[in-house]
Amino acid sequence: MKGLSTLRKIDAVGRIVIPIELRKLLDIGKDDEVEIILEDDHIEIKKYKESNECLITGEITPQSRRYANNLVLSPLGAKILYNEIKDKQKTFES
C-alpha cells in the first residue's frame, strides 16, 4: 500500500489524527488499538492484532512461541523453517 501520503500537525500534547480515508482502508475503527513501531528513521502505525498466528503455517496453538521482532512460530512452522534453513545451508556448502 505504498504511495499514500498526507500531512498532519502534531497538537500541543503530541497527538495526530489519522485521516478517515486511511482508517477505512486499514479497517481501523473507534476504540481499536493501533501499534506504533519505530523502524530506523520512521514511525509505523498499524492496526493491532494480538495473535499467536504462526508466520509459516498460519495456525494458532498454545505451543506457539514469539521470537525476535514478534516472529511467531508454531512447532510445525519452526520445523518447516529449520528444514528450509538446513536445505539452504547444504546448497551453500556444495
C-alpha positions in Angstrom: 0.0 0.0 0.0 2.8 2.4 -0.8 2.1 5.8 -2.4 -0.4 7.3 0.1 0.8 10.4 1.8 -0.8 13.1 4.0 0.5 15.9 6.1 -0.8 16.4 9.7 0.3 18.7 12.5 1.1 17.3 15.9 -1.1 19.1 18.6 0.1 20.5 21.9 0.1 17.2 23.7 1.7 15.2 20.9 -1.4 13.7 19.1 -2.1 13.3 15.4 -5.3 12.4 13.7 -5.3 9.5 11.3 -7.4 10.6 8.3 -10.7 8.8 7.9 -9.7 7.6 4.4 -6.7 5.7 5.8 -8.7 4.4 8.8 -11.3 3.0 6.4 -8.6 1.4 4.2 -7.0 -0.3 7.2 -10.3 -1.1 8.9 -9.4 0.9 12.0 -12.5 1.9 13.9 -13.3 3.8 17.1 -11.7 2.2 20.1 -9.5 -0.1 18.0 -5.9 -0.3 19.2 -3.0 0.7 17.0 0.6 -0.4 17.3 3.3 2.2 17.0 6.6 0.9 15.8 9.9 2.7 15.5 11.7 1.5 12.3 15.1 3.0 11.7 14.2 6.6 10.8 10.4 6.4 10.6 7.4 5.5 12.7 5.0 2.8 11.5 1.4 2.8 12.7 -0.8 -0.3 12.1 -3.9 -1.9 13.5 -3.0 -4.0 16.4 -3.8 -7.7 16.2 -2.9 -9.8 19.2 -2.3 -13.2 17.8 -0.1 -16.2 18.2 -0.6 -17.0 14.5 2.3 -18.8 13.1 4.1 -16.9 10.3 4.7 -20.1 8.3 1.6 -22.2 8.8 -1.0 -19.6 9.9 -2.1 -21.9 12.7 -2.7 -20.7 16.3 -1.6 -23.1 19.0 -0.8 -22.9 22.7 2.7 -24.2 21.9 3.5 -21.3 19.5 6.4 -19.1 20.6 7.2 -15.5 19.9 10.7 -14.7 18.9 12.7 -11.6 18.0 10.7 -8.9 16.1 7.5 -10.6 17.2 8.0 -13.5 14.9 5.5 -16.2 15.9 6.2 -19.9 15.1 4.2 -22.9 15.9 6.1 -26.2 16.4 5.3 -27.2 12.9 6.2 -23.8 11.5 9.5 -23.9 13.4 10.3 -27.4 11.9 9.5 -26.2 8.4 11.7 -23.1 8.8 14.5 -25.2 10.3 14.4 -27.7 7.4 14.4 -24.8 4.8 17.4 -23.2 6.5 19.2 -26.6 6.7 18.5 -27.2 3.0 19.8 -23.7 2.0 22.9 -24.4 4.1 23.6 -27.6 2.2 23.2 -25.7 -1.1 25.8 -23.2 0.0 28.2 -25.9 1.2 28.1 -27.7 -2.1 
